């Protein structure tokens, strides 16, 4: 199998194998074996392309990477200074020597290379070239991994360093980009030479082949400060490429971006999801145009590019000018990348493409004059250190500036940069002819939380975020000095407040003018404009103002940012300039992640934290702002650096990780504004992988993003590597520790209120109660007002969209009829919940006119009177004249020996009552245990199933039909008596009596011409209603109240139609035979529904009612349901009955589903397979499930919609629906029974037990 189908999903192979096993079984008839194999192969071919071209399925391609034999080169180094002209001439040189392993655990360790280097700080730090002489010589092939250990003194933390390898002959570069951004953060190893040392293991993958004499180089950062240092290098090893490093199948590896479905066709706001974008500005073409709609440039809006010159008014507290701060103030200070964003605006249709700004304030990539500024009064309160974070980019001096001047610098910077694009004012370098260049969102501040200063534990202290910030010069220069100082004077608070003023909405403009006199001077609009001028800059849709940071998959850092935003945004609510928007509107999670290293569940933790702020109105949303993925050394298939072509295992792991991420994104879609890929094709940041390769072909990441579930399930061989991640992110309950368990509001499909224009709901509205009733009289119409619990949910009333809290249109009603009004709530994630209002609309009968046949008795008043007193028993029953009241006829009884008798009606009167669906109301009588109602047998043989007669007693109601005796042995009799009585528990088995407790038993029986008979007629089901008062425990879970049928041996069988209606206080069920019936409480639970919580209630309710066949406490939600089990459950859900006339040849009479399959066959719901076979054990596809259901609903007249192909237009896989199933699938969609997932129906996919449970529960609740 593996050789024939190397990329087939294991479950598909298992299905084939199961079919083979059945065929090999000696007890399997030959024709059945052939048929089963044929069907399995047909299904297999539908789902799998055996040439390996399906990117969504693959078996484990084999073992991982294998080390290549080489001689350890640690004692054979030759240092050169420098090797060629790529090492800067001003490199000061260094010394190199081998030394013994210097740390305490030196036993068995080889010598290490000690590198002493010096750098004068004037130019690029080019590093040192160290040539390793391998002996014997080994040619390092493409894809090989070169690994080595580097020991850094702890003082190296926070510096930029990287390593690269070069080939001495061809000068091919391969940069290692594994260093930790801003922080080496390696493992501590010990002390040496008076310092603490840390070791980092580095790995470089050769994107091309290199010779044995490769060169290992250390590189630093441009324009870093002068320094000397020492490093140690050891333990170099070369590993051959993964033996599975074969090229991927052409269909996977070479599918060009222009030939695959656009990413944005799935992920967009119209689909209720989020925008997708990429890095890159300028005209939108190619991959960017095909797949993305929002764009960002990584550098051109940073301060070193937009604000290269400082204003001449900027002076130190002693009057000293700053370097470069001598320009005439205003526009001359700035340089804007206007054309880059104008081109985005002008590409495509107006508004088709959007821009995201990055970034207004960052300690890095700021012009030299900005980086000189430090506070006039030094305070080390923020971190107890005099060292300002981020200084060093060529800064040789610092200048003390007072707080107001520092604040003015940042205020003006924000005004000019934002208003240049968002206005047409020439003052800011814009013009009417150029027009406004809108921005969807804008990073106001970047990377302010220190990656190692926050606690390793979750910081529950709400104030701890202040001590966790990087001690930047701007933080100190602009903020109040003390930790406990006024939060509204904090650097971060002021930066965002500036941005609100720069791009004001109307409310901000009004607040600004109203409070103008009290504003600080620097905030009175650059140049101290008059208070009214702000109106000219009102932005109808201001960009969402974002705080952007990396490492938020680290839970402690994620919580630190949460605490920060919570305090800042809460304070903003009381600010005089509060404009109705959160201060920090979005949180940008950078997401430079690594396969298997940055857990999707940790990203989920961060998203849940920030989503909870959105739910509270303290945040607008989340962005995933810089998404790419590294492939580290220990990933399946080994490490890789883009744009190298990935081998099979690396590719699958990349796709799996992207699938996990996009599965998480989709879960939080209502909270996410956009996802930005930090690269278009080839490579992202530091050699990371994006969704398209260097040739613009879709890679595995693309497929993982487009269909996360399918990709993950199709690559189950990687489940162990990503242990538990898929299950974790599928759960809606997210543990936030001391903040409790968080469930996104996006899955909340509850109503918060439900009212009607007439009548009173019974029971009173409760969000958890999905069915209620209302009684009206002579109503011609009604309106419904429904309010959603979550503002992002949508509502439909009777299929028509209605705004939350708004009355629906008039719904037409007909007096004398019943109607169901359905209120459908769709949560932001697509979860659907349906509330049903059952309307009983009475009709007042007109006064009879002459010539109209009237009842023989005098009509009584329209309002029923009190029940008649119990009559006195007489020796001989006497006639009772019926008394009509609307559609209710009050009957009179005679009582004898504990039985209340009702004399048989005349045949004509009985037929009339059945045609008019009259209720015979039999009054309660003291001391009576049995009520007996006589009827002419002919009235129950000459009518139809639509003729109904209700017999109402204190013990319960029974509704019989005009064909009750048709086709039975009782049809030739003269008179029958239907008996409703109290059952006898005394002869029941002890366990049944114990289970029933004090619950009553209802005994239904039929006498024919005075003799008791056993009645059963599958063509004439009888409806029964029994008064019942649940216990307190039962009332909490009323759906678990069931009905038991108890046979003559005391054996119990659950009646699937039994259910309790809280409003009426009645338990109702249907039956086709008379016997003893009892109300019971059964609550089945399962131990394996934790990851399928969306199906939990449906599974438990249907299993408790024996609609779903289950064993023990295991449900197996992900297992595929068979054709037999689905049809068994469908028949029981809808209460289908029919006279059985044989069955399919392969359905044995002894199997539990025999009757249900036979009923479905008799009703024409299923015609089976070939040769009169049904194929009980075969899996049922989703489309076949819908075909069978549509037939069943039409038979029961419960489906009034007609589906057609046009109803499937919104689904991207509509073409995969088989022609025979199109109308059925469309009808299910149109009726709201099928929603699809991610704009897909997956029609040919097998139905899981969890999916079947939810679908059947919708039918059950319909």
N, C-alpha and C positions, 0 to 999 in steps of 0.2 A: 504493500500500500504506500509506504513512504516513498519508494522509488518511483512509483507511478504518479503519485500526486504529492509532490514535496511541499506544496504551499496550501494544502487543504486544512481547514479547521478540524480539530479532533472530533468535535461533535458530529460533523458530517460523516466522517469515517465510521464513527460508532453506529450511525443510523444504517449505513451500508452493511456493516458487520452484523448488526442485529438481523437484518433481512437475510443475510447469508446463513446465519445460524438457524433461523426459522426454516429456510429452504433445505438445510442439511438434516433437519430433524426427520427421523423415519416416520413419525406420526403425522407429518404435514402432507396433505394430499398434493400430488404433483401440480395440478392446475393452480392451486393456491400458492405453492412455492414460486411458480413462474410469475404469477400475478404480483406477488409481494415484491419480488426482485425487480420486476419491470417498473413498478411504481416508485420504489426506492431510487432506482437509477434515474428516472424522470425528474424526481425532486432534486436529486444530487446535481444533475446537469443544469437545472434551473438556477441553483444557488452558487455553483462552483465552476470556475473555468480551470480545467485540469492542466492547462499549460503553465500555470503559475502566474497568469497575468492579472489575477484579482488581488489588489493590494490589501484587501481586508482580511485575508486568511493565510495562515502559514503555520506549519508544524515546526518544532524545534529543528533547525538545520544542522545540529550536531554540536560537538564540544567547542569550548571557547579557545582562546588564543594559547599557543604553545611556545614556551621560551626557546629561543635559538641558542645553540651552544656557542659561547664565546669565551675567550680568556678574560677574566676580570682585569680591566685596564687601570685599576686604581693606583698602581705603583709605576706607571709608565706615562708620565705627563711631560710635556714640553711647553713652557710658557713663552709667549712672544709678545713684544711691545713695540709698535703695533704690527699687525699683520699686513694691512693694506691701507689705502687712503680713505677707507670708510671710517677709520678711527680718527677723531679730530686731532689736529696737530697740537692743540693746547693740552692734550691729555698729559698729566704730570708724571705718569709712569707708576711703577709699583714693583714689589718684589714677590717672588713665588718660591715656595719650597714645600717639600713633603715633611710632614711631622707625624708622630704617633697619634693615634686616636686620643684626644685630650680629656675625655669625660670619664666619669667614675665607672661606667659599664664598659670599659675598654677591652675586657677579655674577649679575645677572638675577633676583634675589629681590625680591619686593615688600616693602613696609613691614610691620611687625608691630605688634600692639597690646601695649603694656606695661601690666601691671596691678600696682599696688602696693597691697597690702592689709594690714590690721591686725586683730587679734582679741584681745580681752581675756581669753579663756579661761574665762569664767564660765558660758557657756551654749552652746547649739548654734551652731556656726559656719555661718551661713546663706549666706555667699558673696556674690558680686557679680553683679548682673544686667547683662548687656551686650547692647544691642539692635543687631542688624545691619540696616542699611537697604539692602535689595537694590534695584538699579535696572537695568533696569526691574523692576517688581514681578513676582514669580513665585509662584503658588500651589503650595505643596509638597503633592503628593497623598499619600494613604496609601501606605505602602510605600517612599516615597522615602528615600534615605540622605543624611544631612548629615555630611560629613567635615571634619575640621580638625586642624591640628597644634598641639600645646601643648608649649612648651619649659619644662622644670622645672629649677631648680637641683638639683644632686646631693643637697643636704641634704634635699630633699623625699622622698627614698626612705624607705620604711617608714611613711609617713603615709597616712591614708585620704583620698582625694579622689575626687570623681565630678563628672560634668557632666550637665546636663539641658537640654532645650529646653522652652520653654513658648510657647503662643500668647497674644499680648497681649490678645486679645479674649475667648477662652473659657477661659483659664487651664487648658488641658489639659496634664498633665504626661507626659513621656516620659523616663524615667531611663536614662541610659547606665550600663551595669553592666560595662563592659569593662575597668575598671581592674584591675590585678593585685593580688590579695589580699595585703596587708602590704607589697607592694614594687612600685613603679611599673615598675622594670626596663625602661626604654625604651632607645633607641639613643643612644649618646654622640655629641654633635655639636660640642663645642668649648668654649672659655672665653669668659666675658663677665662684666664687673663683678666680677672677682676670684674667680669660682667656675667649677667645671666644670658644664656644662649637658647635659641629656639631652632628647631629643625623643620624644614618644609621639604616634602617629597615632590619633586617636579617631574613632569612627563611631557615629552614632545613627540608628536606623531609626524613622521616624515611624509610630507605630501608628495614628494618625488624621491627617487632613489638617491642615496648619497654614498660616497666612498667611505672606506674604513677610517681614513684620516679626517673625520669631520671636525669642525671647529665649534667649540662651546663658548658663547660670549655672554657677558653680563652687561646689561644696559640699564641706565637710569632714566630720569625724566629731563626734558628740555629745561634749561635755565634754572636748574635747582641750585641751592646754596652750596658754597664751597665746603668741602668736607674731606676727611680721610677716613678710612675704614678698613676692616678686615673681615673676610668671609672664609669659610671652609667648605670644600666640595669633596664628596666621597660616594662610593657605592654605585658606580655607573653600571647599567645593564641594558642590553638590547634584547627586545622581544620581537619575534617574527610576527608578521600579520596573521590575523585570524585565518585558519584554513578555510573558513567559510567566506573569506573576503572576495568572493566572486562578484562579478557585476550583477546587479539586479535584473530580473526579467525586463525585456525591452518595454513591455506595456506599462510597467511600473516606473522604470528608471527614465524613460524617454517620453513620458506623456507631457507635452508642452503646456505651459500655463494657459495658452490661448485655446486649448482643446478641452480643458476640464471646466467643471461648473465654477462660476465665480464665487469666491469666498463670500463676497458681499450679497450674493443672491440668497444665502441662508441667514447670514448674520447682518441684520439691519433692524432699524427701529420699527419699520412697518410690520415685521414679523414678531414684534414684541421682544426682540433681543437687544443687540447693541451694535454700534458701528465698528467696523474693522478698518485699520489704517496701517500706514508704514512710515518709515523715515523717508525723507526726501522732499524737496520743494522744487519749484519750477513747473513748467507745463506738465500736465498729467497725461502720460502715455503708457503704452506697453502694459507690463504687469501691474503697475500702479493703477492704471485706468480700468483694467479688467477686474481686479480683485479688491480694491480698497476705495474708501471714500473720505478718509481724514488723514492729514499728513503733518509731519513735524520735521524740522531740521534740528540736528543735534547740536549745532553750534552758533548759527548766524544771528540769533537773538540774545546771546549772552553779552554781558556788559563789556567785555573786552572788544567786541565787534561793534556794538551799537553806541557806546559812550567812551570813545578813546581819549577824549580831552576833557579836562575839568574846567569849571568856571573860575574866572579870575577873582571872584569874591570869596572863594574857599581859602580860608587862612587858618593857621593854627591859633591856639589861645595866646601865643606870643607874637602873632602877626606874621608868622613864617608861611611862605607860599609852598604848596605841595608840587612835587615833580609833575609836570604836564598839566597842572591846574592853573593855567594862565590865559585861557581862551576867553574871548568875549562871551558872556553868558547867553544861553539860549540855543538856537538851532545849530550854531557853529560847533557846539560840543559833540554833536551826534553824527552817526553814519548808519543809515538804515538799509537793510536788504529788501527794499521795496519790491523789486521786480520778481523776486522768488515767490512771494505770496500773492502778488497781483496775478501771476501766471496761474496759480492754483484757482483763484477766484474766476478767472476768465476761461478756464478749461471746461469743456462740457456745457451742459445746460446751466442756467443761473441757479446757484445754490447746490449744484450737484456734488461738488467737492468742497471739503472744509479744511480749515487750518487749526492746528494746535500750537500755541506759543511756548517756547522753552528757551530761556527762563529769565525772569526779571532780576532775581537776587540769588547769588551763589558765592560762597567764599572763594571758589576757584574760578579761573578764567574771567577775572576782573582786571581792568586796566591798572597799571602800576600806581597811578595817583590815588585810586580807591583803596588799594591794599596797604597804603601807608597809614591810614587813619586809625588811631587808637583813642580811647577815652581820655579826656583831660584829667580826670581823677581816677587813677587806676584802682580797680576793685577786683579781687579775685574770688568774689563770692559765688560765682557760678561753678567753678570747679577747683578752686583753691590753687590755681596755677597761674603763673605770669606768662606762660607760653600761649600765644594766640594760635589757634588751629588754622592751618592753611597758609600762614605766612611763610614765605620762603621762595616764592616764584620770582626770584631776582630782586626781592626787596632788601635793600641794604640799610634802610633807615625807616623809622616810624615817626609820625607827627601827631601830637595831641590836639584833638579838636573837641570843642564843647558839644554837648548833647544836641542842642537845637540846630547847630550847623550840620552835624552828622545826619540828623533827621531830615533837614532840608535837602541834602544831597540825594537821599533815596526817594523823597517825595517827588522832586523834579525829574529824576530818572524815570520813575514810573509814569508820570504825566506825559513826558515827551515820547517815550517808546510806545505806550499803548495808544495815545491819541494820534500819533502819526498815522496809524493804520485805521483807527476806528472813527476818525473824523475827516472833514475836508478842509480844516483850518490851515491856512498857509503858515501860521505861527509855528505849527508842528511839522512843517515840511510837506503838507498834503495840499490838495487842490480840488476844486469842484470837478475839473475835467478828469482827474484820476479817479475820484470817487472813493467811497468807503471800502476798505478791505476788511471784511468781517472775520472774526475768529470765533470758533466754537468754544474754545477753552484756552486757558493760559496758566502755565506754571508760574506762580508768584515767587515761590521759594523752593530751593532744591537742597536736599540732603543736610538737614540741620541736626538730626539726632546722631550722636556718636555711636558707632557700631559696637564698641566694647565698654563704654562708660555706663550704659544701663545695666541693671542687675541681670545675672544669669537666670534669676527666678522671675516669675511673672510679677511685675511691679504693681502691687495692689494699692500702694500709697499714691493717691491722686496727684500729689505735688512733686513726686520724684522725677517727673519729666524735666523739670527745670535744671536739675543737676546732671541730666543725661545729655544735654546739648553739647555740640562742639563749641569750644570757647573761641568763637571767631571774633575778629576785631570789631565787626559791625554789631554783633550781639552786645558786646561790652560798650561800644560807643553810643548806641542808641537807647539802651534799656535803662530802667531804674537799677540802682546799684545792688539792691538786696534781693535775695531769693523771694522774700515775702512782700516785695514791693508791689505797687499798683500794676495789675495785670494789663490794664489798658495802656500802660506806658512801655510794654514789652516790645522788643524789636520785632518779633513775629506778628504780634497784634497790629503794630503800626504799618508794617509792610502790606498786609492784606487790607487794612483800612485805606491806605493810599490807593490801592487798586480799585476799591469800590468807588472812590471819588473820581479816579481817572476815567472810568467807564460807568457813569451813574445811570441808574434807572430813574424814573420820575419821582419815586419816593425819596431817593437819596438827594436829588436836586432840591426838593422841597425842604428836607431836613437840613441840608447844607445852608440854604438861605436863612432858614429860621434860626440857626445857631451860629451864624457867621461871626457875630461879634465876640463869641466866646472861643473861637478857634485859635490855635496857636498861629503866630505870624507865618511860619513856614508853610502852613497848610492852606493859606488863603490864595490858592491857585497861583502858580509861578508868575512872578511879577506883581503879586498882590492885586489881582483883578477885582473888579467890583462883584458884589455878591450875586448879581443876576446873571453873570456870564456863564455859569454852569449849565443853564438850560440849553445852551447851544450844543452841549456835548452829551445830551441824553442819548443812551443807546437802548433801542427797543429790546434787543436780545443780547444783553451783556455776556461776554465770555465767562464761562464757569471758572472760578478762581481756585487753583489747585495747589496743594502741598504735595511735593513729589519726593520720594525717598526710596532707597534700596534696602535690601535685607529685611523686608517686612514679613518674610516667611519665617524669620526668627521670632518666636512668639513673644519674647520679652520686649523686643524692639517694637513689634506690632502694638503691644499694649501700651508702651511708652507714647507712641504717636496717638493712640486712642485717648490717653489721659490728657495729652497736650491739646488736642482738638476739642475735647469735651470742655476743658476749662476756658479756652479762648473763645469758643463759639457761644458758650453760656454767658460769658461776660458781655459779648457783643449785643445780646438781646436787650441790655439796659443802656446801651450807648445812645446818646442823643442823635447820632447819625444813622442809627439802625434802619436799614432800607428793606427789610422783609426777606433778605437773602442771608443764608449763613455766612459768617465771616470767611471761614475756609469752606468753600462749597464742595470741592471734591478732594479725595485723597488718591494720589497716584502711586500705585504699587509698581515699582520699576520692573521686577521680574526678570533680571538676568539670572536665569536658573540653570540647573544642571541635571541631566538625566539621572534619576534615581537619588539625587542629593538634596534637591529642594522639593520636599514632599508637597503634593497637591493638597493634602489634608492640612498642612501648615498654612498654605495660602488660603484655604477655606477658613481657618481660624481667623486670619486677618480680615477677610471679607465679612465674616459674621460679626466681628467687632464693629466694623465701620457701617455695615448694614443696620446694626442696632441703633446707631446714631441717626441714620436716615429715617428709621421708623419713628424716632423721637423728634424729628424735625430739626435736628442739630447738624445735619449734613445733607447735601443734595445727592451725592452719589460717589462712585468709585471709578477709577480708570486703571487699566493695566497698561502702563505707559511705555515700557521698553522691553518687550517680550522677545527673548531668544533663548536658546538652549545650548549649553556645552555638552560634549560627549566625553566624560572623564575616563580615566584609564580603567577603572573597574566596572564600567558599564558593559553590558553584554556585547561581545565583539571587540572590546578594548577601546582605548581612547581615540579621538579623532579631532582634527581641527579643520574647520571649513576654510576654503571651499573643497576640500578633498572629498572624493566619492566614497560614500559609506558602504561597508559590506552589509550582508544580509542582517546579521544580528544587531549591528549598530543602527541600521535603518529602522528595524522593527522597534527597538527600544526608544528611538527618537519619536516615532509615531505614537507609541504607547504613552509617553510622557505628555506629548501635545494633546492626546485624547483625554488624559486625566485633567489637564488644565482646562480645556474647552468644555468638558463635562462640568467642571466647577463653575466656569464662567456662565454657562447656560443656567445653572441652578440659581445664580445670583443676577441673572440678566436684568431684572427690574431695577437693580441698584447700579448697574454698570453703564456708563456713558459710552465708552469706547475701549477697544483693545488695539494697541499699536505694536506692530512687529518692527523690531529694531534692525531692519534690513529688508530689502526687497527680494534679492536673490543672491545666491552665493554664500556670503557670510554676514553675520551680525557683528556684535561687539566682541572683541577678543577672540575671534575665530569661532564664534558660536554659530549654530545652525538656525536658519529661519525656515519658511515653508516652501521655498523654491531654490533649486540648486543654481550653480553658476551659469548653466545653460538655459535658465528659466524653465526648467522642467519641475513639475510638482514632485516633491519628495514625500516620504512617509508621513512627515509632520502635517502636510496638507490633508492627507486622507484621515489622519487621526483627528484633525480639527473638524473636518466636514461631517464625520459620523463617528463620534467618540465611542458609543456603545458597541457599534459593529466592529470597530478596529480592536478594541480591548478584548471582546469576546472571541474574536478571530485570531488573537495572538496569545492564547491562554498559556503557552509555554513560558511566557514572561511573568506570569502571575506571582511566582515565587520571588522574583527580583523586586517587584513592586508590591510586596506583601501587604495585603489589607487596604491598599489605597483606594481601589475601586469601590469596595464595600463602604469605606468611610465616607467618601464623597457622595455616595448615593443616599446616605441617611440625611434626613432633614433636621434631625436633632443634633446640635453642635454644642459640645461641652465647653463653656467659657470659664470654667473654674469658679472663682468667687462671684462672677457675674451671673452664674446660673447656666441653664441650658437654653440655647437660642434656637428658635425655629423661624426662618425667614418669613416675613409677612407675604412674600411673593407666592407662597403656597396656601395662603389663607383665602379660601373661597366661601367664607361665611357671610351671611347677611348680619347687619347690626339692627335692622328694623324692617318690619313688613306690615303695611297697613292697607286697608281696602276702603273704597268710597262708600260702601254699604255693608252692613252685617258685622259680625264679630267673629274673629278667628277662634277656633277651638281645636286644641288647647291654645292658650295665649302664646304669642310668639316667643320662641327660644331658638337661638342660632343652631343648636344641636338637633332640633326637631325638624325633619325635612318634609313631613306630611301633616297638613292640618285641614280642617273642614270649616265651611261656612254655610249657614242655612239662610236662604232668601225667599221672598214670596213675590211672584209676578214681576221679577226684575228683567228688564230688556238689555241692560248692559252694566258693566262695572269697570272701575279702574283700579290698578294696583300700584302702590308706591313701595319700592324696595330700595334700601340703602345698604351699600357694601361696607363690610368691616374694614377692608383695606381700600384706600382710594385708588389703587392701581388696578383693581378688579373691574371687569366689565359685566354688564347685566343685560339679559334678554328676558322679556316677558312675552310669553306665547310666541317666541321666535323672533321678536322685534327688539332691536337694541334700544335701551332706555338709559338715560343718565342716572347715576346713583342719586337717590333721594328725590327723583322727579316722577310724577304720576305718568303711568303708561297711557296710551290711547285707549279709547273705549273698547272693551271686549264684549262682543255681542253674546247675549244669553237668551235662551228660549224658555218661557215658563213651562213647568211640568217636566223638565228634563234635568239631567245631571251633566256636569262638565268638569274637566280637569284643567286648571290653569297652571302652567309650568313656569317657574322663575329660575332661570339658569344663570349661575354666577361662574365666571371664568377668572381664576386667579392669574396673577401676572406671569406665573410659570406655566400656564396652560391647564392647571388643575381645575376640574369642572365639578360643581356641586349643584344639584337640582332640587329646588323646593316645589312641592306640589300642593296646590290649593284645590281641594275637592268641593265643588259647589253643588249644593242641592237647591234647586230653584222651583219651589212649589207653585202650583197654579190654582187659582180660585175658580171652581166650576160655576158656570152660568146657571141661573134658575131655570129648571126644566120648563119647556113650553108645551102647549097641547100637542098631542101626537107623538111626543118623545117618550120612548119607553123609560119608565122609572122603576126603581126598586119597589118591591112589594111593601117594605116597611117605610114608616114615616122618617124623612131625613132628620138627623140630629143637628145641633148647632155646629158651626165650623170648628170651634175650639173644643177639643175632647174634654169630657167631664172626668171626675174621679172614677177610679175603678169601682165596679159594682161590688156590693158585699157578697160574700160567699153564699151561694144558694143552699137551701136545705135539701139534704139528700132525699130522694124518693125511691120507691121500690122499682118503678118502671121509668126508663128514660122517656122524656117528652120532647116534642119538637121545639126548636128554638128559632124564633124569627130573627134574621140578621138585621142589624141596624147600620146603615151606611153613614160614614162621616168622611167627606172628601174621598180619598182613595183607600180609606180604612173602613172595614166593616166590623162593628162590634158584635161578637157572637155571644150567645147565651149557652150555658152549660147545665148539665145535670151531673151530680156527683154520687158515686156509689163505690164503696169499698176502696177509697183512696184514689179513685180515678175520676177525672172530669171528662165527661163525654160531650162531644158536639155532634148533633144529628147530621147525617149526610145531606148535602145540598142536592137540589134537583139538578139534573144534567144540564139543562139550559142555563141555569143560574151559575153553575160551576164553570161552564165554558165562557160565559160572559165575564165572570170575575178573572179568569186566567188571561183572557184577551186584554182586559183593562189593567192587569197586573195589580190586583187588589190585595190588601193585607187583611187577613182574618185575625182580629185582635181578640184573644181569649183571656178573660180576666183571671187573675190569681184566685185560688180558692184554698182555704185553710185545710190542712191535713191531707192535701193532694200530693201524690208522688208521681202521677202519670197523667198526661193530657192526651186524649184520643180524639182525632178529628176524622169524621167519616166523609168519604168522597165517592161519587160514582166512578167506577173504573174506566168507563168510556171517556171521561173527561181527561184522563191521563194517557190515552192512546190515540185520540183523534186530533190532538193539538201538535204544536211544533216546539222546538227548544226555546223559541222566543216568547212563548206564552208562559207567564209566570204567576205563581200564587204563593204568597208569603203567609206562613202560619206563625203567629207571634204568641209566645207564652212567657211566663215568668222565668222558665228554665232556659229559654233560648228561642231563637227564630230559625225557621227552616224555609228555604225557598225551593219550591219544586217546579218542574216544567211540564208542559203539555204532552211531552213524549216520554214521560217517566216510565210508563209500562210498555211502551212500544217495543215489540220484538221480544218480550219476556213471556214467561209461562203464565204470568198474572194477567196478561192482556185480555183473556177471555172471561175473566171474572166479572161479577156484577157490582160489588161494592168493596172498597178497601178502607182501612182505617190506619192513618199515619199516627204513630205514637211517639211522644217525646216525654221521657221520664228520667228519674234519678237512678243512676246505676248503682250496682251493689259491689262494694269493695271487699266484702268478707272473703270471697273465694280467690282473690288475687294473690300472686306470689308475694312473699314478705318484702323482697327488695323493691317491687313495684309500689306496694302500699307505703313503704318508707319514703320513696321518691315523691309520691303524690301528697303525702301529709294530709292536710285537711281540705285539699282541693277536691271539688266535686267531680263526679263522672256523669256524663250525659249518655243516656241510652236511647238510640233511635231504632225503631222497628216498624214493621209493616204487617198488618193482618189482611188476609184476603178471604172475603166471605166468612169472617169470624175466626179464621185459622191463621196462626203466625207463620210467616214465610221468610225465607232468606232473599232479600232483594239486592240485586246488583245489575247496573246498566251503565257501561262505560260511555254510552251515547247521550246520557242524560244526567250530568253531574248535578248534585244538590248542594246549595250553599247553606252554611250553618253559621249562626252568630250566637255566642254565649257570653252573658255578663261576667265580668271578671275584675277583681280589684287586686292589682299587683302588690307584693310586699315592697318595703322600702328598697331592698337590694334589687328586686326585679325592675322597679320603676327607673333605676339608673341605667339599665340596659334593656329596655322593653323589646328590642328586636330579638332577644334571646328567649322570649316567651314562645313556646311551641305547642303543638297539638299532637297528642298520642292517640293512635288507634289501638285498641286492646282486643285481641282476638279471643276466641272461646277458650284457649289454653292459657290465657293470661300473658301471652307474649306481646311485647310492645313494639309498635312500628311508628316512626315519625311521619306525620302528614305534612308534606313540603309546603302546602299552601297556607298552613296555619300562621297567623300573625295577630298582634294586638294593636288596636287603634286607641291611643290615649284619649282622644277627644270623646269618643263614644263610650269608652270603657268596655268595649266588646272584643272578644277574640273571635276571629272569623276563619273559616276554612271551607273547602269544597271536598265532596266525597262522591264516589259512585256506588257505594254499598252502605248498608245500615249495620251498625254494630255499637260498641261502647267507645266513647271518646272522652279524653281528659285533657285539661290544660296542665302543662308542665313548664319547667324552667331548665334549659340546657345551655350551658356556656362553654363551648369548646374553644380551647386556646392551643397555640402551637409554639414550639420553642425555636423555630428557625425563620421567623418572619421579621427579625430585627432589621435586616437590610432590605426588606420589602414592605416597609411600614405603610406605603401607599395602598397596599392590598390587604392589610391586616384586618380591618373591620369587615370588608366584603368576604374574606375567607372564613372568618369566625362565624359570621351570621349564617352564611350558606351551609357551612359544615354543621352548625348546630341544628339546622332545619333538615339535614340529610339531603340537601340539594346537591352538594358536592360530596363525592365519595372519598373519605379519608381514613387513614389508619393511625391510631395512637396520637402522639403529640408532634408528629413530623408532617409538615405540609409539602415540602419540596417545591417552593415557589418558582424556581428557575427551570424545573423539569418541564418538558413538553407534554401537553395533555393529548391523550389519544382521541381518535374519532369516537370511540364508544363512550368514553367518559364525558366528552363534551356533549354529545347528543343525550346521554342519560341526564345530565344536569339541565340542559335546555328544556327538555320535556317536563321535568319536575319544576323548573322555575316558572314556566308558563301554565302549569297545571293542565297539560294537554291530555286528552282522553280519547279513546277510540276502541271499537271492537277489534280485537286482534284476530287476524286471519293469516296465520303463518308468519314466518320470519325469513331472513336471509339464510342461505345454506351454511354459512360459516359462523352463525351465531347459535351457540348451544343453549338449550333450554335451561340449563343449570346455572348460567352466568347471571350475576346480579342485575345486569342492564338489559336482560332479554325483553322484558315488557316495554321498556322505553324505546328500544330500537324498533320493536314491532309496531308500537303506536306511531312513531315517526314514519315508518314505511306505509302504514295504512292510510295516513293523512297525506301522503305524497311529499313529505318534507325531505325525505332522502330516497334516492333511487338506487343507491349503492354503487358498486363497481361493476365489472363485467362478470358474466356467469353467475348472476344472483349472489354475488359476494358483497359484504359490507366493509371488510378490512378493519375490524375492531381495533387491532393493536397499532395501526398506523397513526403517525402524528397528523394533526389537522393544521392546515395552514390558516393564516388569518383571513384570507379571502374566502376560503371554504366555510369557515366559521360564520362569516357574514352572510353567505348565500343561504345556509341552512336557517339562520336566524330570521332573515327576511321572509322566507317561505312560511316559517312558523307564525310570525307576527301577522302576515297577511291572512293566514288561515283563521286566526283568532280575531281578525278585524281590529288589530291594535296598531296598525301602521297605515297612516293616511297619506304618507308622502310617497311620491314616485321619483326615484333617483335617475339621473342621467349623467353622461360623461362630463357635461359642463360643471357638475357639482364637484368634480375632482380637480379642477384647474389649479387650485392653490397648492397641490401636492407635487413635489418634484419627481416622484417616482410613479406618477399616474400611469405611465406607459407600461409599467410592470404588472398592472392588474390584468388578469386574463379576461378575454372578451366575454366569456360566459358569466363573469362575476361583476362586470362594470356597473350594471344597474343596481345590483344588490349592495355593493360596497358604497355606491353613491347614496342609496337610500339610508344606509346606516349613518353616513356622514351627515346627511341632510336632517335626519331626525335627532342628531346630537348624541347618538350612541357610540360613535367613533370619532375621536379627535385627531388621531395621528400624533406623531412625535417629531418635532423639528421639521415640520412641513413634509414629513414622509409617512406613508401608510405601511410600508414593509409588507405588501400583500402576500408575497410568496414565502415569507418567513413563518416558521412554526409558532403556534400559540403556546405560551407558557401557562402553567397553572395559575400563576399570579394574574396574568393578563386575562385569562378566562374568568377568574373569580370577579375581577372588577367589572368586566363586561356583563356577566350574568347578573351581578348585583344591580347594575343599571336597569336591566330588564325587569328584575324583581321589584325594583322601586318605581318602575314606569307607570 
